Every structure is written in structure tokens, then in C-alpha cells.
């Protein structure tokens, strides 16, 4: 069963020192939430074989903090994730995660919300949450009947979990 974790980057500064969106950094709360999510995954979820993230500062920093808690996983950045639409994100996860069973994608809205809707089967919202509310550091878990990401299709996923930062604790299962 293929498993996808989708994480929106942690809370960021409003404006970077350069004035360029790509250069925005995490603030302290974003760093804390990112580490909490990494610990939660390490303690309660199957570890991702691969973490794929946007090379923007905030997503790279989020990925580094998550990976520090999970350990022993590979990671790669892909510029296509920055400001991507759902179709592009789908291509990213299937290209890089083709042979993987568990993949984590760290990126940006609105693409992440659109990807979840594109991947979720019509009756696939087991988390029973409104997916429109997807603030920074929100974590989603989707599963698919396919064995690997090379076999997943649109409209086939089941959303098992949706955790927003206000719902995070280090013991969240």
C-alpha cells in the first residue's frame, strides 16, 4: 500500500530580507512545528523512504528539521514544486517516488490542497476534515491501494489523517 505524507512548510516571516518570496525563512514557531511533525512521524508513522521538497528557503528548512527527527531517509529538492499546480506535484511524486512505498512531499499552497483533492477518491475523506483550511505546518496522510507511487492514480487515495499545527503534540498518533 503506497502512503503519501503532504506537509505545508512551517510558519514564515512575512517578508524576506531580500524582498523575494523564495527567500522567506521559518520563524521560531515554524521551526518548532516542523520538528514536532518529524518527531510525530518518527514515533507513530511508517518512515518515508523519500522526502521531496521545494528548494525555497522555508521548505528546505522545514525538510531539514523533519529529516533531523526521522533520520535514515533520503531527500531531494525539486524546483517544480515551487508555485506548482496539482498536476505538476503529481508528476513530481510519481517521478521521484516511482519505486517507493512511502513518500513525503513538502511544499506550498494552493498546490498542496489541489493535489489532495485530485488524489482523493470520491469517498476517500476518512479524516472528516475540511481540507480548504490548510495553514502552514499542516500534515496530511493519504494511502493508496497501489504498491508503489509508480502505480498510483488520480481519484484513488484515502485521506487518513489531517493535522493542523494547533492539533499537534509530540504524542499525537
C-alpha positions as CSV (number, residue, x, y, z in Angstrom):
1,X,0.0,0.0,0.0
2,X,1.5,3.3,-1.1
3,X,1.5,6.1,1.5
4,X,1.9,9.8,0.9
5,X,2.6,12.5,3.6
6,X,1.9,16.0,2.5
7,X,3.3,18.8,4.6
8,X,3.0,22.5,4.1
9,X,6.1,24.4,5.1
10,X,6.3,25.8,8.6
11,X,5.2,29.4,9.6
12,X,7.4,32.0,7.9
13,X,8.5,35.6,8.1
14,X,6.1,37.9,6.1
15,X,8.9,39.4,4.0
16,X,12.4,38.2,3.5
17,X,15.4,40.5,3.9
18,X,15.7,40.4,0.1
19,X,12.0,41.1,-0.5
20,X,11.8,37.9,-2.6
21,X,9.2,35.3,-1.7
22,X,11.5,32.4,-2.4
23,X,13.9,33.6,0.2
24,X,11.5,33.7,3.2
25,X,12.7,31.9,6.3
26,X,10.9,30.0,9.0
27,X,10.1,31.8,12.2
28,X,10.6,30.2,15.6
29,X,7.0,28.7,15.6
30,X,7.6,27.2,12.1
31,X,10.8,25.6,13.3
32,X,9.1,24.2,16.4
33,X,6.2,22.8,14.4
34,X,8.5,21.3,11.8
35,X,10.5,19.4,14.4
36,X,7.3,18.3,16.2
37,X,6.0,16.8,12.9
38,X,9.3,15.0,12.3
39,X,9.1,13.5,15.8
40,X,5.5,12.5,15.4
41,X,6.3,10.7,12.1
42,X,9.3,9.0,13.6
43,X,7.3,7.8,16.7
44,X,3.9,7.0,15.1
45,X,4.1,6.5,11.4
46,X,6.0,4.5,8.8
47,X,9.1,6.4,7.9
48,X,9.2,7.9,4.4
49,X,11.7,6.4,2.1
50,X,12.0,9.7,0.3
51,X,11.3,13.4,1.3
52,X,10.7,15.6,-1.8
53,X,10.7,19.4,-1.1
54,X,10.7,22.7,-2.9
55,X,14.1,24.5,-2.8
56,X,12.6,27.7,-1.4
57,X,14.2,28.6,1.9
58,X,11.1,27.8,4.0
59,X,10.5,24.4,2.6
60,X,14.2,23.4,2.6
61,X,14.4,24.5,6.3
62,X,11.2,22.5,7.1
63,X,12.6,19.4,5.3
64,X,15.9,19.7,7.3
65,X,14.1,19.9,10.6
66,X,11.7,17.0,9.8
67,X,14.6,14.9,8.5
68,X,16.6,15.6,11.6
69,X,13.9,13.8,13.6
70,X,13.2,11.0,11.2
71,X,16.8,10.1,10.3
72,X,17.8,7.4,7.8
73,X,15.7,8.7,4.9
74,X,16.7,10.2,1.6
75,X,15.7,13.7,0.5
76,X,15.7,15.7,-2.7
77,X,14.6,19.1,-3.8
78,X,12.7,19.8,-7.0
79,X,12.2,23.3,-8.3
80,X,8.9,22.2,-10.0
81,X,7.3,22.2,-6.5
82,X,7.5,26.0,-6.0
83,X,4.2,27.5,-7.1
84,X,3.2,24.2,-8.7
85,X,-0.3,23.1,-9.7
86,X,-1.6,19.7,-8.7
87,X,-0.7,18.0,-12.0
88,X,2.9,19.1,-11.6
89,X,3.0,17.9,-8.0
90,X,1.6,14.6,-9.1
91,X,4.4,14.3,-11.7
92,X,7.0,15.1,-9.0
93,X,5.9,12.4,-6.6
94,X,5.5,9.8,-9.3
95,X,8.8,10.7,-11.0
96,X,10.9,10.7,-7.9
97,X,9.0,8.1,-5.8
98,X,8.3,5.7,-8.7
99,X,9.6,2.6,-6.7
100,X,8.8,3.9,-3.2
101,X,6.0,2.8,-0.9
102,X,6.1,5.9,1.4
103,X,6.9,9.4,0.2
104,X,6.7,12.8,1.9
105,X,6.1,16.0,-0.1
106,X,6.9,19.4,1.5
107,X,5.6,22.3,-0.5
108,X,3.3,25.3,-0.8
109,X,-0.4,26.2,-1.1
110,X,-2.6,26.3,-3.1
111,X,-1.0,23.4,-4.9
112,X,-1.0,21.0,-1.9
113,X,-4.7,21.4,-1.3
114,X,-5.4,20.9,-5.0
115,X,-3.2,17.8,-5.0
116,X,-5.1,16.3,-2.1
117,X,-8.4,16.9,-3.8
118,X,-7.1,15.4,-7.1
119,X,-5.7,12.3,-5.4
120,X,-8.6,11.6,-3.1
121,X,-11.3,9.1,-4.1
122,X,-14.9,10.5,-4.0
123,X,-15.5,8.7,-0.7
124,X,-11.9,9.0,0.4
125,X,-12.0,11.5,3.3
126,X,-11.7,9.3,6.3
127,X,-10.2,12.2,8.3
128,X,-13.5,14.0,8.0
129,X,-11.8,17.4,7.9
130,X,-12.4,20.5,5.7
131,X,-9.3,20.4,3.5
132,X,-9.7,24.0,2.5
133,X,-8.2,25.0,5.9
134,X,-4.6,24.1,5.3
135,X,-2.4,26.5,7.2
136,X,1.4,26.4,7.4
137,X,2.7,23.2,9.1
138,X,-0.4,21.2,8.3
139,X,0.2,17.4,7.8
140,X,-1.9,15.1,5.7
141,X,-1.6,11.3,5.3
142,X,-3.1,9.6,2.2
143,X,-2.9,5.9,1.3
144,X,-3.5,4.1,-2.0
145,X,-4.2,0.5,-3.0
146,X,-1.2,0.7,-5.3
147,X,2.0,-0.9,-4.0
148,X,4.3,2.0,-5.2
149,X,4.0,5.5,-6.4
150,X,4.6,4.4,-10.0
151,X,1.2,2.7,-9.8
152,X,-1.0,5.4,-8.1
153,X,-3.7,7.1,-10.0
154,X,-5.8,10.2,-9.5
155,X,-9.0,9.8,-7.5
156,X,-7.8,6.7,-5.8
157,X,-6.4,7.9,-2.4
158,X,-7.9,7.8,1.1
159,X,-7.2,10.7,3.4
160,X,-6.5,9.0,6.8
161,X,-5.2,12.0,8.8
162,X,-5.2,15.8,8.6
163,X,-3.3,17.5,11.4
164,X,-3.1,21.3,11.7
165,X,-0.4,22.8,13.9
166,X,-2.9,23.7,16.6
167,X,-3.6,20.0,16.9
168,X,0.0,18.9,17.2
169,X,1.5,17.5,20.3
170,X,4.6,15.3,20.5
171,X,2.4,12.4,21.4
172,X,-0.1,12.8,18.5
173,X,-0.8,9.4,17.0
